[in-house]
Amino acid sequence: RDGADCQHDRREAAPQRHLRLRTGLIAALICTASSASAETLRIATWNPELTRQGPGLRWRDLQSGKDAQIAAAVQVIARANPDILLLTGFDWDYEGRALRAFEAQLATAGAGYPHLFAPRPNTGMATGQDMDGNGRTGEPRDAQGYGRFSGADGMAVLSRYPLLADEARDFSAMLWRDLPDALIAGADLSPQAEAAQRLSTTAHWDLPVLLPGGQRLHLWAWAATPPVFDGPEDRNGRRNHDEAALWLRYLEGRLSRHPAAGPFVLLGNANLDPVDGEGRSEALVALLTHPRLQDPRPASAGGRAAADPGHQGDPALDTADYDDPPGNLRVDYVLPSRDLAVADAGVVWPADPGTAAASRHHLVWVDITLP
């Protein structure tokens, strides 16, 4: 059977995945026709677009129990049933109430996550400067990352295994101009804005996960700005490029801290397709082809069926179904390090209208085989 059939079996058997195997490592997916009884870790990223127009509104919608989008998002995640999930496009709040409420709904659906990580993102964080040069301050574009309020369109990690938050490396406060070989020159920022502008639109995290037996797996997580909605200076295009380039500089050992030894997974919303749509794709392509990374090329039959005329990339790899233009694009990624064995990968491109209404983005998952 192909990967899609295995994914279906996994969804149907989600409650059984919480049983411990003899070795006590990680709950396993058993797909007897293709992979015997290999122990796997499913890692996923998804932008469910669970953001609202103001602070507290998503919490309100979660509490109501009547929000169709939230219900659809819970269904998508429960069916895919990842062990570790990075959510992008998820509003942050100081006490983490909304994230805990969302996790509680996932747990009710059979996909609970006891370990959560969601520091304050740069989105909506006030700078006090006129960052876009329009003569006004305090607007969404004057924040460190575009946002109507602090934490809009944030990020969160949900895990079934302990997250070593005290050992996490958060690069989100790095100034854009401090990135080696940054493209900030020409972005038309005032001296005051350049001195204040952080590189990360949302965040850049290196977060260790503690696996049974003491193994550590590092999650390199990020969510970049769209490379559009600017002018001829291409400020967003430059910044989007450099948000991917941060990981290249990290791999090159050119940041203040060097990566820890051992396996890692680079994942998140790059907001960029390597072939189609607008943007500067050089840094992203360099990541996709980097000798320390592998691209499992997660695909779906749904993406292939929804192919846009004129696109040059493989439509099966697309992860977002935007209106034309730009149409469907591959913008969400899970890229394991080369020392990890990939058992399977895919994109959840739902056909039924109920779950398809959850988001324009589609959940991307990769199964890692553990030794």
C-alpha positions in Angstrom: 0.0 0.0 0.0 1.1 3.6 -0.6 1.7 6.3 2.0 -1.9 7.6 1.7 -3.3 4.2 2.8 -0.9 4.0 5.7 -1.9 7.5 6.8 -5.6 6.4 6.7 -4.8 3.4 8.9 -3.0 5.7 11.3 -5.9 8.0 11.6 -8.3 5.1 12.2 -6.0 3.7 14.9 -5.2 7.0 16.7 -6.2 5.9 20.2 -4.0 2.8 20.0 -1.0 5.0 19.3 -0.7 5.8 23.0 0.3 2.2 23.9 3.9 1.8 24.8 6.0 -0.6 22.8 8.4 -3.1 24.5 11.4 -0.8 24.2 9.5 2.1 25.8 10.6 4.6 23.2 7.7 6.1 21.4 4.1 5.1 20.4 4.3 3.4 17.0 2.3 3.4 13.9 1.9 -0.1 12.5 1.4 -0.2 8.8 2.0 -3.9 8.2 1.9 -3.8 4.4 4.7 -1.4 4.1 6.9 -0.9 7.2 6.4 -3.8 9.5 6.4 -2.5 13.1 8.9 0.3 12.9 8.9 2.8 15.8 8.2 6.2 14.4 7.9 9.8 15.5 5.5 11.9 13.5 6.5 15.6 13.4 4.2 18.1 11.7 3.7 21.8 11.1 0.5 23.6 10.2 -0.9 27.1 10.0 -4.5 26.7 11.0 -5.0 30.5 10.7 -6.5 30.6 14.2 -6.0 34.3 14.5 -8.6 37.0 15.2 -9.0 40.8 14.9 -8.3 41.5 18.5 -6.8 40.1 21.7 -9.0 37.6 23.6 -11.3 37.0 20.6 -9.9 33.5 19.9 -10.2 32.6 23.6 -13.8 33.7 23.4 -14.4 31.5 20.3 -12.7 28.5 22.0 -14.9 29.0 25.1 -18.1 29.1 23.0 -17.7 25.7 21.6 -19.5 26.8 18.5 -16.7 27.9 16.2 -16.7 25.8 13.1 -13.2 26.7 12.1 -11.8 25.6 15.5 -13.8 22.4 15.3 -12.4 21.7 11.8 -8.8 22.4 13.0 -9.2 19.9 15.9 -10.5 17.3 13.5 -7.5 17.8 11.1 -4.9 17.5 13.9 -6.7 14.5 15.5 -6.7 12.6 12.2 -3.1 13.3 11.4 -2.2 12.6 15.1 1.4 14.0 15.1 3.6 13.4 18.1 5.1 16.8 17.9 3.3 19.7 16.2 4.4 23.3 15.4 1.4 25.6 15.0 1.9 28.9 13.2 -0.8 31.4 12.8 -2.0 30.9 16.3 -2.7 33.9 18.5 -0.6 34.2 21.6 -1.8 35.4 25.0 0.2 36.1 28.1 -1.2 33.4 30.3 -1.5 30.8 27.5 -5.2 30.3 28.1 -6.2 29.9 24.5 -3.4 27.3 23.8 -4.4 25.3 26.8 -8.1 25.5 25.8 -7.2 24.3 22.3 -5.1 21.5 23.7 -8.0 20.4 25.9 -10.2 20.1 22.8 -7.5 18.1 21.1 -7.3 15.8 24.1 -11.1 15.3 24.0 -10.7 14.3 20.4 -8.0 11.7 21.4 -4.9 13.8 20.5 -3.7 15.3 23.7 -0.4 17.1 24.2 0.9 17.5 27.8 3.9 19.6 26.8 3.4 23.1 25.4 5.9 25.9 24.4 4.7 29.3 23.3 6.9 32.3 24.2 5.8 35.8 23.2 6.3 36.3 19.4 7.5 39.5 17.7 4.1 39.9 15.9 2.3 42.9 17.2 5.2 43.9 19.5 5.3 47.7 19.7 8.5 49.4 18.6 7.5 53.0 19.2 9.0 53.8 15.8 7.5 54.7 12.4 8.7 51.5 10.9 7.0 51.8 7.5 7.8 55.5 7.1 4.2 56.7 6.6 4.5 59.4 9.3 2.4 57.6 11.9 3.3 55.2 14.7 1.4 52.5 16.6 0.0 50.9 13.5 0.2 47.1 12.7 3.1 47.7 10.3 5.0 49.5 13.0 5.3 46.5 15.2 8.3 44.1 15.1 6.2 41.8 13.1 2.9 42.8 11.5 0.1 42.5 14.0 -3.0 44.4 15.3 -2.1 43.3 18.8 0.7 41.6 20.7 0.9 38.0 19.8 -1.3 38.0 16.7 -0.4 35.2 14.4 2.0 33.6 16.9 3.6 30.2 17.1 3.3 27.2 19.5 4.8 23.8 19.9 2.6 20.9 21.2 4.4 17.7 22.1 3.8 14.3 23.7 7.4 14.3 24.9 9.1 16.8 27.3 10.2 20.1 25.8 13.4 21.4 27.4 12.3 25.1 27.5 15.1 26.1 29.8 17.6 25.0 27.1 15.8 26.6 24.2 17.6 29.1 22.1 15.4 32.0 21.0 16.9 34.1 18.2 13.8 36.3 17.9 15.5 39.4 19.5 18.3 39.5 16.9 18.3 42.7 14.9 17.9 42.3 11.2 21.1 44.3 10.6 23.1 42.0 12.8 22.5 38.9 10.5 25.7 38.2 8.6 25.2 39.1 4.9 21.7 40.5 5.6 19.8 42.1 2.7 18.6 45.0 4.9 20.5 47.6 2.8 18.0 48.9 0.2 15.0 48.0 2.4 14.3 51.8 2.8 14.3 51.8 6.6 15.1 55.0 8.5 18.1 54.9 10.8 15.8 54.7 13.8 13.8 51.9 12.2 16.9 50.0 11.2 18.3 50.3 14.8 15.0 48.8 16.2 14.0 46.2 13.6 14.3 42.6 14.6 14.8 40.0 11.9 12.1 37.5 13.0 8.6 38.4 12.0 7.2 35.9 14.4 10.1 33.9 16.0 13.1 31.7 15.4 13.5 28.9 18.0 15.9 26.0 18.6 13.9 23.9 21.0 15.2 20.5 22.4 12.8 17.7 22.8 13.7 14.9 25.3 12.9 11.5 23.9 12.8 8.3 26.1 16.2 6.9 26.8 17.7 10.4 27.0 17.9 11.2 23.3 17.4 14.8 22.2 15.9 16.1 19.1 16.1 19.8 18.3 13.3 21.6 16.6 14.3 24.6 14.6 11.1 26.5 14.2 10.1 29.7 12.4 7.3 31.5 10.6 8.4 34.2 8.1 6.7 37.3 6.7 5.0 37.0 3.3 7.4 38.4 0.6 4.7 40.8 -0.7 2.6 43.7 0.5 5.4 46.2 0.1 6.8 48.5 -2.5 9.7 48.6 -5.0 12.2 48.5 -2.1 11.0 44.9 -1.5 11.3 45.2 2.2 9.2 42.1 2.9 10.9 40.1 0.2 14.3 40.9 1.6 13.2 40.1 5.2 11.5 36.9 4.1 14.8 35.8 2.4 16.8 36.6 5.5 14.5 34.8 7.9 15.4 31.6 6.0 19.0 32.7 5.7 19.2 32.8 9.5 19.2 29.0 9.5 22.0 28.9 6.9 24.1 31.2 9.1 23.4 29.0 12.1 24.5 25.9 10.1 27.6 27.8 9.0 28.5 28.6 12.6 28.3 32.4 12.0 25.8 33.3 14.7 26.7 34.0 18.4 25.8 30.4 19.2 26.5 27.2 17.3 24.0 24.3 16.9 24.2 21.5 19.4 25.5 18.1 18.1 22.8 15.6 17.2 19.7 15.4 15.1 17.4 18.3 14.4 14.3 19.1 12.3 13.8 22.5 10.6 10.1 23.2 10.3 7.6 26.0 9.9 6.0 28.4 7.5 8.5 29.9 5.2 5.8 31.8 3.4 7.7 31.1 0.2 7.6 28.6 -2.7 11.0 27.6 -4.1 9.6 27.8 -7.7 6.3 29.6 -8.0 4.9 32.9 -6.7 6.8 36.0 -5.6 9.9 36.2 -3.4 13.6 35.7 -3.2 14.0 32.0 -3.1 17.8 31.6 -2.9 18.0 31.0 0.8 15.1 28.6 0.9 16.5 26.6 -2.0 19.9 26.5 -0.2 18.1 25.0 2.8 16.2 22.4 0.7 19.5 21.3 -0.9 21.8 21.7 2.1 24.1 18.7 2.8 23.0 18.6 6.4 19.3 18.6 5.6 17.0 16.3 3.6 13.7 17.2 1.9 11.3 14.3 2.1 9.0 16.1 -0.4 5.7 15.5 1.5 3.0 15.3 -1.1 -0.8 14.8 -1.4 -3.2 13.6 -4.1 -5.4 16.6 -3.2 -2.7 19.1 -4.1 -2.0 17.3 -7.4 -5.7 17.4 -8.3 -5.9 21.1 -7.5 -3.0 22.0 -9.7 -3.0 25.6 -11.0 -2.3 26.2 -14.7 1.0 27.8 -15.4 2.7 26.8 -12.1 6.2 25.3 -12.6 6.5 23.3 -9.4 5.1 19.9 -8.6 1.5 20.7 -7.4 1.5 17.5 -5.2 4.0 19.3 -2.9 1.8 22.4 -2.4 0.7 23.2 1.1 -1.5 26.2 0.7 -4.5 26.9 -1.5 -4.6 30.7 -2.0 -6.8 32.5 -4.5 -5.4 33.3 -7.9 -2.9 34.9 -8.0 -0.7 33.4 -6.6 -2.7 30.2 -6.5 -1.5 27.0 -4.7 2.0 27.1 -3.3 4.4 25.1 -1.2 5.1 27.3 1.8 5.2 25.0 4.8 8.1 22.7 5.5 9.4 19.8 7.6 13.1 19.2 6.9 14.9 16.6 9.0 18.6 16.5 9.4 20.5 13.9 7.3 21.2 11.7 10.3 17.5 11.0 10.7 15.8 8.1 8.8 12.5 9.2 7.2 9.9 6.5 7.0 7.1 8.4 5.3 5.8 12.0 4.7 2.7 13.7 3.4 0.4 16.7 3.3 -3.1 16.5 4.7 -5.1 18.0 1.8 -8.7 17.1 2.9 -11.4 16.5 0.3 -14.4 16.9 2.6 -15.6 20.5 2.9 -15.8 20.4 6.7 -12.1 20.0 7.3 -11.1 21.9 4.2 -12.7 25.0 5.7 -10.2 25.0 8.6 -7.5 26.9 6.8 -6.0 27.8 3.5 -2.9 25.9 4.7 -2.6 22.1 4.9 -0.8 20.1 7.6 2.6 18.8 6.6 3.9 15.7 8.4 7.1 13.6 8.3 7.5 10.2 10.1 11.0 9.6 11.5 12.1 6.1 12.2 13.9 5.8 15.6 16.8 3.4 16.1 
